[in-house]
Amino acid sequence: MDAHIITVTTKGQISIPVSIRKSLHIENGDKLVAYTYGDSLLLKVLKVPSTDEFKKTMDEAQAWASSVGYKESDVKDIIKSVRKKRKNENNT
């Protein structure tokens, strides 16, 4: 793990050292997600999948859904069920 001291500018900006950008394949225009926990800050590279990667993931998901017996008509009920579960978890 690399550790670098990074200075925040008066505009609240930081520069990510070249070695980190290269090792994480961060390029101009890439997006990062910032998470905070207490006094810690975590930056995660947000990569949008290519069309081929997305298609492969969708094909795998459809194959799995078929293998467990899900049909397209089940999708709305599954979404409702998950949303209800999350709502209940957030209210406890």
NORDA-V301066 format. One record per residue. N is the residue number from 1. OMEGA is omega as a letter, one per 30 degrees, with the letter a starting at -180 (999 if undefined). D_FIRST is the distance of its C-alpha to the first C-alpha in Angstrom with 1 decimal. Layout:
n: <N & N>
omega: <OMEGA & OMEGA>
d_first: <D_FIRST & D_FIRST>
This chain:
n: <1 & 2 & 3 & 4 & 5 & 6 & 7 & 8 & 9 & 10 & 11 & 12 & 13 & 14 & 15 & 16 & 17 & 18 & 19 & 20 & 21 & 22 & 23 & 24 & 25 & 26 & 27 & 28 & 29 & 30 & 31 & 32 & 33 & 34 & 35 & 36 & 37 & 38 & 39 & 40 & 41 & 42 & 43 & 44 & 45 & 46 & 47 & 48 & 49 & 50 & 51 & 52 & 53 & 54 & 55 & 56 & 57 & 58 & 59 & 60 & 61 & 62 & 63 & 64 & 65 & 66 & 67 & 68 & 69 & 70 & 71 & 72 & 73 & 74 & 75 & 76 & 77 & 78 & 79 & 80 & 81 & 82 & 83 & 84 & 85 & 86 & 87 & 88 & 89 & 90 & 91 & 92>
omega: <l & l & a & l & a & a & l & l & l & l & l & a & l & l & l & a & a & a & l & l & l & a & l & l & l & a & l & l & l & l & l & l & l & l & l & l & a & l & l & l & l & l & l & l & l & a & l & a & l & l & a & l & l & l & l & l & l & l & l & l & l & l & l & a & l & a & l & l & l & l & a & a & l & a & a & l & l & l & l & a & a & l & l & l & l & l & l & l & a & a & a & 999>
d_first: <0.0 & 3.8 & 6.6 & 10.0 & 13.4 & 15.4 & 19.1 & 21.3 & 24.6 & 28.0 & 28.0 & 24.9 & 22.8 & 19.3 & 18.0 & 14.7 & 13.6 & 14.7 & 11.5 & 10.0 & 13.5 & 13.8 & 10.8 & 12.0 & 15.6 & 16.6 & 20.1 & 22.8 & 24.3 & 21.6 & 21.4 & 18.7 & 19.4 & 18.7 & 18.8 & 19.5 & 19.7 & 21.3 & 19.6 & 16.3 & 15.7 & 13.8 & 14.3 & 14.7 & 16.1 & 19.7 & 21.1 & 24.8 & 25.8 & 28.2 & 31.8 & 31.5 & 28.4 & 30.2 & 33.4 & 31.7 & 30.2 & 33.6 & 35.4 & 33.3 & 33.9 & 37.6 & 37.9 & 36.3 & 38.7 & 41.6 & 40.7 & 40.9 & 44.0 & 43.0 & 45.1 & 44.6 & 47.2 & 44.8 & 42.1 & 43.7 & 44.3 & 40.7 & 39.4 & 41.9 & 40.9 & 37.2 & 37.9 & 40.4 & 37.9 & 35.2 & 37.9 & 39.0 & 35.5 & 35.0 & 38.4 & 37.8>
